[in-house]
Amino acid sequence: MIYKVLDIIEPDFGCEGLPDGQVPMDEVILLDEDNNKKVIKQGDMYLYQMDINVGDNVVIVDNKIHIPLLNDF
């Protein structure tokens, strides 16, 4: 199933910062082809590395968001 990224919410740890050993996780709000919303948590750095942004069409494979290849459509 193909989803559209509606929003990416980055956590705010305030002045205390991120707890030791924790990876920053973002909430990614997705909209599927039937207009159902889904929220999935993904690592902040992973989203940057994969260049996933609001408005992108994505797929979920093994609980990870990916930009689909052209032949996936």
Helices and strands as residue ranges (DSSP letters): E 3-9, G 14-16, E 25-31, E 37-43, H 44-49, E 57-61, E 64-66, G 70-72
